Amino acid sequence: RQLFCSPSEPGSVPRSVLKWRQPSDWSIPVKGKQQRKVAGSRDQEALVEVVGDGESVGSAQLEEIENLLSSDDQELVGDFSKPHLLSTVEGKDLGLKYISPGMLVAVLTGHFSSFIERSIVVDCRYPYEYAEGHIKGAVNLPLQRDVEEFLLKQPIMPLDASKRVIIIFHCEFSVERGPKMCKFLRERDRSCHEYPRLHYPELYVLKGGYREFFFQFPSYCEPQDYRPMEHPAFKEELRKFRGQSR
């Protein structure tokens, strides 16, 4: 398999980080840490409206945000450069960061535009699923080689160093294909760099996948429809793509 690796500029990594022993990205979650994460330290002056919960940030929530931002054990993105920006929810794989459909809508509608230069929604479903309906602006990358070609051959880097490029993966339910592709990108990205540098340090998985997103926010889908992976009319396509995915 051809591995696409594009050289990146050396990042500014704190000395204390460079002394850390290299951990596994996805294996051992830190116990007792809160899954709810907000803007990074350089963004402390921002008051983020949490659309995913359907509520504005109140005084108690602001105090919680301040405590999280000042906490020494705040979880950092993959290259340890900053905390995760988006509020996360619990998911099946404790080593991944999951966001709710409402949080994705907040991203798509520009609520984090002060911090995010580009957000990329990666739809890992098969083309016959994607064609029937997908999240507006999502790119269909069902195979590992598609991810390598689109994201690693010519990495998408922020033009403004103070802003972020984030990637959000999903499949039908975000149980298998989406999480696996998220891990695949991180592993390939790691192999291209001297630890801990990464092209894409901030990765998320959409909890509930396209199915949950479509039922909650159909107006953000195009076409506004949903085709299950195991649709009886597409048995041959399913067999073909499952074979290519192995």
N, C-alpha and C positions, 0 to 999 in steps of 0.2 A: 504493500500500500504506500502510495506517495504521501509524504507528510509535508504539509505546507507550513513553513515557518518564516515569518518575515521579521527582520531585526527590528528591535524597538529601542527607543532612547532610554538610557539609564534613568530610572526613577529616583526621586529623593526619598530614601528609606531611612528611618531613624536608626541610630547605632544599636539601640536596645533591641530592635527587631532583628537585625542581622545576627545577633548573638543567640536568637532563639533556635531551638532544635526544630528541624523541619517536621511539621505534623502531617498527618493524612488529612486531605481536604474534606473527605466525606465520611470518615469512619466513626470517630468518637465525638459525639456532641458533648458540650459542657453542661453538666448538671446544674440545675438551679438557676440558670440564666433565663431571663425573660425573653420571650420570642418577639415581643413588640419593640420595634426599632424605629428610630426617627432620623432626622437630619444629622450630618456629621459636624465635627467640632468647628469647622470653618463656617458652618451655616447656623451657628447658635442664635444669631439675631433674628432668624426667620421664624415666623409663626405659621406652622403648616396646618392647613385645614384637612382633617382626616375624613375624606369623603367615603372611604370604604365602610365606615361605621355609621354613616348617615348623620353624624353629629359634628358640630364645630368644636374646636379645642376650647375647653373651659379652664378655669383657674386651677382646678385640681389636676387636670391633664397637663397643663403647662408646667406645674411643679414636677410632675412625673417626668416630663421631657427633660427638664433641667437636670434632674437627678441622673437620668440615663446618660446625658451628654457629659456630665462631670464624672461619671463612674469609671474607675480604672479598668473594670472588667468588661467594658462595652465591646461587643463582638465587632470585629473589623472585617472589611472586604478581603478578598483573596490575597492581595499584595500588602495588606496591613497599613494602607495609606490613609484610610478614613473609615468611620463606621458606616454600616448600611444606611441608605437613605430612606427606603420605604418601610412602612409598618408591615410586619409579617404576621402570619397566623400559623398554627400548628399544622403539620402535614405528616404523611405516612413515613417519609424518610427524614429522620431527625437531623441528618447532615446537610439537608438542603433548605433553602429559604423560600417559603411559599407566601404568595400574596393572594388576597381575595379578588373576586371579579370587580368589586367596587373600587379597590385600590388601583386596578389596571385602568379603569375608566378615568380615575383621577389623573393618572399619567397621560393617557391619551388626550385628555381635554386641557392639558397644559398647566395643571396645578403645581407641577414641580419644574416648570420651565426655567426658573432661576438657577436650578441645580443640574438639570439634565440637558445635555446638548442633543442627544439622540437616544431614543428608546427603540429597540428592535424586538418585535414579537415574532418568535419562531414557532410556526405551526408544524409539528412533527407528524401529523396525520398523513394518510396516503392521499395522492392527488384526487381520487374520486370523492373523498370526503371533503377535502378543501374546496373543490369546485362547486359543491352544492351550497356551501356557506362557510364563511370564515370571518375572523375579526378584521375590521377595516385596517388596512395597512400591513397585515401580517404577511410574512414570507413563508412559503411552503418548502421546508427542508426535511424531507422524510428519511433520508439516508445519511449515514456518516460522511460519505464523500461529498454530499451536498453542503453539509456544515463546514467541512474543510475548505471547499471551494469558495463559499460565500463569505466566511468569517476569518479564515486564516491565510488564504492566498494573498489578499490585500486587506489587512486588518483595518477596521473602522475606528479611527482614533479621534478624540475630541480636538477641535481646533483651538478651543478655549481651555487651557489647562486647569482652570478652576471648576470646570463642569465635567459631567460624567457621561459615559456611554453605558447604558444598562441593557441587558438582554433578558427577555422573559420567555421561557419555554412552556409549551403545553401540547397535549394531544387530546384525545376524546375525553378522557377522565383525569388526565395527568397522574396516572398510576404507574404506567410502564414506559411508554415511548418517550414522553417529554422528560421525565426525570433521568432516564438513561442517556438521552442526548445532552442534557445539561452536564452530567458527569463526564461524558465523552469530551465535550469541548474543554472543560477544565483540565482534564488529563493531557489532551493534546497541547493546550496552551502552556501548561507547566513544562512540557518536554521541549518547548521552543526557547526557554529562557533560563537564565541563572536565577535560582530561587531567591526571593519570592516574587520577582517581577512577572507581570501578566499583561497581555493585551486587554483582556476582559475580566477585571477583578470582581465585578458586581453582577451576579447571575441570580435569577429568580425563577420559580415555577408557579404557574397559575393554578391555584387549588381548584379542584372540580373540573378543570379542563374546559374545552369548548362547549361541552354539553351544558354545564352549569352556567357559563358565561352567556350562552345563547338564551337560556330561559330567563335569566335576570335582565339582560341588556340586549334584546334583539335589534334595537335600532343602531347598535354599534357593529352589526354584522352585515356582510354583503356576499352573496344574496342573503336575505333574511330567512335562512332555512338551515336544517341540520340533517346530515346523512350519517347514520351509525356505521362504524367500521364493518360490522358483520351484516350489512344489508344483503338480502338474498340475491339481488340482481348483480352483485359485484363479487361473487365468490372467486372467480378466476383472477381478478385483479388483486384480491386479498391474498390468494395463494402466491402470486408472483412477487408481491412486495414483501411478504413475510420471508420468502426465500432470499431476497436480496438483502434483507436486514440482518441475516445471520452471519 
